[in-house]
Amino acid sequence: MLGGSELPSLGQSLPEAWRDLVNIKGSPCMGYCKDGAMQPPFVEVNGELIQEASVSKVLDCLEKHIAHGTKEK
């Protein structure tokens, strides 16, 4: 899994200003594993699915959502 090993440390990679805006939850499988056309690891940000997730991809997505004023849950 490309990038999967770094995802547990995602919280440490968050900018300080984002830490109160983001809630991180771990899950071994989000149900997407069953579809062979989709590539793990998966991360979901406000309903937006990120395939082949890495810390940099997740941070980019979070930045987009935070810039638009959405609060991560």
C-alpha positions in Angstrom: 0.0 0.0 0.0 1.7 3.1 -1.2 1.5 5.8 1.5 -0.4 3.6 3.9 2.4 3.3 6.5 2.6 7.0 6.9 -1.1 7.7 7.5 -1.2 6.8 11.2 1.1 9.8 11.8 -1.2 12.2 9.9 -2.2 14.1 13.0 1.4 15.0 13.6 1.6 16.5 10.1 -1.3 18.8 10.5 -0.5 22.5 10.7 -1.2 23.8 14.2 -4.1 26.0 12.9 -5.9 23.0 11.6 -5.7 20.8 14.6 -9.0 22.0 16.2 -10.8 21.7 12.8 -9.9 18.1 12.0 -11.0 14.9 13.6 -9.0 11.8 12.6 -10.4 8.3 12.9 -8.7 5.1 11.9 -10.4 2.2 10.2 -8.9 -1.0 8.8 -11.4 -1.1 6.0 -14.0 1.4 4.9 -15.8 -1.1 2.7 -14.0 0.1 -0.5 -11.6 -2.9 -0.3 -14.2 -5.1 -2.0 -14.1 -3.2 -5.3 -11.1 -4.4 -7.1 -11.2 -1.2 -9.3 -10.4 1.0 -6.4 -6.9 1.4 -5.0 -6.1 1.4 -1.2 -5.3 3.0 1.1 -8.5 5.0 1.4 -9.2 8.2 3.3 -12.4 10.1 3.4 -12.6 13.9 4.0 -16.1 15.3 4.4 -17.5 12.6 2.1 -14.7 13.0 -0.5 -12.9 9.7 -1.1 -9.1 9.7 -1.7 -7.7 6.6 -3.2 -4.0 5.7 -2.9 -4.0 8.1 0.0 -0.8 9.6 1.3 -0.2 12.3 3.9 0.4 14.9 1.1 -2.8 14.0 -0.7 -4.8 14.2 2.5 -3.3 17.5 3.5 -4.1 18.9 0.0 -7.7 17.8 0.3 -8.0 19.2 3.9 -6.6 22.5 2.7 -9.2 22.7 0.0 -12.0 21.9 2.5 -10.7 24.3 5.2 -10.3 27.1 2.6 -14.0 26.6 1.7 -15.0 26.8 5.4 -16.0 23.2 5.9 -15.2 21.7 9.3 -13.8 18.1 9.2 -15.6 15.5 11.2 
